[in-house]
């Protein structure tokens, strides 16, 4: 039970860190809730794809870490585009 709790904690902390780095890359102010969601989604998609494409399987490697950050950047960029579109429509 203790190992599973530590894994879940690591995933949450790593996802938040990946989202925070993505916010820094995009020049956004730090929003920890947004960082967590984007980091977890980006880590899942980007990290998984990068690890599998690099042949690392599902182990923690540099390709998965870089893929997680790139995935978080993509998630935040799409999120920002959708949010910008919805606020522009509300002003009209």
N, C-alpha and C positions, 0 to 999 in steps of 0.2 A: 504493500500500500504506500509506503514511504517513497519508493522509487517512482511510482506513478505520479505522486503529488509533486515531486521535484521536476519531473518531465513537463507537467502542465505549467508549473511556474516558469521554467526555462522558456517554453514556447511563448508564453505571454510577454515575458521580459524581452526576448529576442524580437518578437513581432513589433513591440512598441519601439525598440531601438531601430529596427529597419524603417518603420514609418517616420521616426524622427529624422533619420538621415535623409530620407526621401523629401521631407519638408525642407530641410536645409538645402538640398540640391535645387529644389524648385523655388527657393527664396521665400517661403511662407513663414508666417509666425507659427510658433509651436502651439499646437492644439493636441493635447495628449489623447483625447478620445478619438480624434481623427487619426492620429498617429497609430494608435492601437488597431483600429479597424483596417486602415490601409496596410499597415505592416503585416497583420495576420493574413489578409487576403493576398497581398503581394508575395508574402513568404510561401504561401501554399501554391499559388500559380507559378510565380517566377522561380522560386527555389526548387520546386519539384521538377519543372521543365528543364532548368539548367542542369540539375544533377543528373537527370536521366539522359539528356543529350550529351553530356560530358562523359557518360559511362560510369559515374560515381555511384550508381544505384541510389539508395536512400540513406547514405551516410552523410554526416556533416563534413563538408569539404568547402574549399574556397569557391568553387563554382556555384554551389547552392547558396552560399552567403551573398555572393555578388548578384545572383539571380533573384534572391529575396529582395534586395534593395532595388534592383531594376523593376521588379514586379510592383513594389510599393510606389515607385515613381510613376509607373503607368497607371496604377489605380488612382493615385492622387490627381494626375493630369486629367483623367476621364471624369473623376468626381468634380474637379474644378470647372471643367467644361459644361457638365450637366447643371451644376449649381449656377453658373453664370447665365446659362440659357434660361433657367427657371426664374431668376431674378429680373432679367431683361423683359421677359414676358409679363411679369407682374407690374412693371412700371407703366406699361402702355395703357 
